[in-house]
Amino acid sequence: METITVMSFNMKRDLFPFGSHTWHKRAAQVADLIRQVAPDILGTQELTEGPLGDMERLLPQYRWVGEGRGGGRKGEYTAIFFRQDKFRLMSQQTFWLSPTPDRPSRDWTTPFPRVCTWCELQPVDSPEKPVRVYNTHLDHISYFARVRGLREILRHISTRYQQAPGPVLLMGDFNATPTSQTLRRWIAADLEQSAGLMRDSYWSILQRGDEVGRSYHGFTGKTRGKPIDYIFTSRDLTLRQVELRREGNEGQFPSDHYPVVARVEL
């Protein structure tokens, strides 16, 4: 069995050229953390074209796929990075979480377009076990858009799984806690109908009565609370470990989110 490390990381978009948390002051710290974790697959949120170029330069061992939410290179990406020495890219696509998923568009209840990027990766050492990876960033305002977005993603996952069963990873910033109405409704109304195709990696922790802690901290370093960033795994995968990485350097953090890291067995 091959074990891979998967990471989901909202890296905080580059909004302003000033302040203590600007991208150019954090880029090297972000790259250092990624090198420490050494993920085989990395789902990112909020990066735009410039910071993606920085990641290419700082992390040349990775290749990435994705499209801006405004279409082409415009706006934020939900880019997926993967180790070039461990995987071969078989296919990839970005779709919109809207009534017209095949073109740049938005749900009518959201101020911005929201997207999901997916790709199919073939492990070099076990080419008979390709893995499909989905990465998204759900809306921060509209509950209805979050539920509809998750429903569209699960529809895409389920359709392809029925055609060709195989390991699936779903990760991203869901902007909703495990006990939120968003997650409870999605799990009850959609995941259960899919016969438990996808499983929350936090489930075993929560079942034991333990706390995961917050994944969004706003550059404060706080830990008490609940996560909004996730990694879901399909029933084809065995989850070995999941954790939030909370490294900081003298009070300076690489992002306003802690990355989620899971180790799974193909």
N, C-alpha and C positions, 0 to 999 in steps of 0.2 A: 504494500500500500504506500502511495506517495502522499506525504503531508505538505501542504502549502500554507503560507502565511498571507492573510488577506487584511487589508487596511482600508477604512473609510475615513476621510479627512476633509472637513470643511475648512479651507485655508484662509477665509475672510478676503473678500475681493479688494482690489486696489482702488479705493474710492478717491482719496485725497493725497496730494503730494507732500503733506505736512502732518505733524503730530508724531507721537511716540510709537504708534502701531502701524505706520505706513508699510507697504509691501517691501520696499527696498531695504528697510531695516530688519525685516523678518525673513526674507527669502533664504538666506544662508542657514538660519536656525531651523526653518522648515526642512530644508534639504538634509541637515545634520540628523534630525529626528528620523527621517525616512531611511537614511543610511543605517542608523542604529537598529531600527525595527526590521529592515531589509525585507519588506513585503514582496511577495511574488506578483501580487495583483493589488493595485491601489485605485480606489475610487475617490475622485476629488470633487469638491463642490466650490463654486464661486470663482474659480480662476477664469481670467479673461486672456486675450491673445498675448499680451505682454508678459504676464507672469508665467504662462505656459511656456513661452520661449526661455524664460529663466530656468524653469525646471528641466527643460531639454538640455540646457548647457550644464547645469549643476548635477544632473542625474543621467549621464549618457548611456547607462546600462538599460534604461527603460525606453520603450516606445509607447505612444499614446494614441487614442482614437477619440473622436467626438466632434461636435458641431455646436456653434454658439446658439443660444436660445432665440436670437433674432434672425437666425438663418446664416449659413456660411460661417464667417469669422466674427459675427456681431454678438456682443454681449457675453454673459456668463456661460461657461461650459459645465457639463457633468462628465468631464474627461476621465477615461479609464487608462491607467498606466499598467504596463506589464513588462516583466523581465524578458528581454529579447533572446537571452540564452536559454530560457526555459519554456517559452511558448512560441507557437506559430499562429499568426492571425488567419482565421478562416473566413470570417465575415464580421461586419459591423454596421451599425445604423443608429441614428438619433431620431426619436419621434417625439411629438408634442403631446402634452397631456391636455387635450382639448377635443372638441367634436370632430376636428380635422387633423388627426395625428400625423399625416404625411406631409404637412407643410407648416411653416412658421405661423403660429396662432396661439390663442390663449383661451382658457376657460372664462366664461363671461363674468365670473365672480372674482377674478384675480386682476391685480394691476399690471402684472408682468407675465410673459409666457413662461411656462414651466416645461422641462424636457426630461426625457430619460434616454441615456445612451446605453446600448448593449453591444456585446461582441461575443463571438465564439472563439475560444482559444484551444489550441491543440498542444498538450504537453509534449515536449521533445522526448522525454524518457518513457512516456506511456501514451503514444498517439491514438490508441484505441479508446481513450477516455477524454474526449473533448468536454470543456466546461463552458457554459454560457454565463456571462456576467452582465448584470444590470445595475446601473448607477443613476440615482435621481436626487433631486432637491425639490421637495414639495413646498407649496405656498405657505407663507408665514401668517396669512390673515384668514383665508377662507377655509373653514372646516369642510364645506361641500366640495371645494376644489381638491382638497387633500384626499377625500374619500374617492371621488371620481378618478383622480390621478392614480391612486393605488389600484383601483378596479381596472383601469386601462392597462396598467403594467402587468397585473396578474392575468388578464385576458391574453396578453401577448405571450407571457411565460407559458401558460397552460396550453395554448394553441400549438406552440412549437414543441412542448413536451409530449403532447399526444402524437405528434408526427414523428418525433425521434426522442424517446426518453433519454435522460442523461443529467449529470450534475448541473445545478443552477445556483448562482449566488445573486442575491439582491441586497444592495447596500445604499446608504445615502443619509441625508439630513431630511427627516420626515416632519420636522417642526411639530412634533406631537409626542407626548410621553406614553409609556406603556399602558397607563391606566386612563388615557384620554379617550374621549368619545370617538375620535378618529380611529385609533387602533382597535378599540373594542368593537366598533361597528364593522370595520373591515374584516377583522378576524371572525366575527360571528356570521356576517352575511356573505363573505366571499371566500376566505381561507377554508372554512369548514366545508363549503360546497366543492372545493377542489380536492377533498379527501386528504387534507393535511399535506399538500404538496410542499409548501414552504413553512419553515419553522424559525421562530425568533431565537437568536443565539443567546439572549438574556434569560430565556425561559427557565433553565435549570437553576440559575442564581435566584430568581424571584420565587421559584417553587420551594427553595430551601428557607425562604424567609429572609434572605440576605438582601442587601441594597447594592445596586449598581452604582449609584451616584450620578451627579449631573454630568452631561457631556458638553453643554454650552455654559461657559463661565464668564464671557464678556471681558476677557483679559484680567480677571480678578484672581484667578487661582482657586476659587471656591469649589468645593467638592460635594457638599450636601445638596440633595435634590434628586431629580430623575433625568434619565437620558432622553435626547430627541434624535440621536444619531444611531443607526442600526446596521447590523449585518444579518440577513436572513439566509438560511441554507435549505436546500431541497433535501428530501428524504434519501437521496442517493449519497449524501455526504455525511461523514461522522465528525461532529464538532468535538475537538479536543480541548480547546481553551478559548476564552474570550476575556478581554480586559480593555479598560480605558487607559491610555498612556498620558500621564499628567506631568511630563517633564517641563521644567522651566529653568531659566538661567538668571539668577538674582532678581526674581520677580518679573522677568520678561518672558512672555510665552510666545511660541511660534504662531498661535492663532487664538481666536476667541472661542474655539471649540477644542475639546480633547479628541484625538482620533480614537476610533474603535479598532481593535486588532483581534482577529480570530485566527486560530490554527485549525485547519480542517483536513480530513483524510479523504482523498479521492477514492 
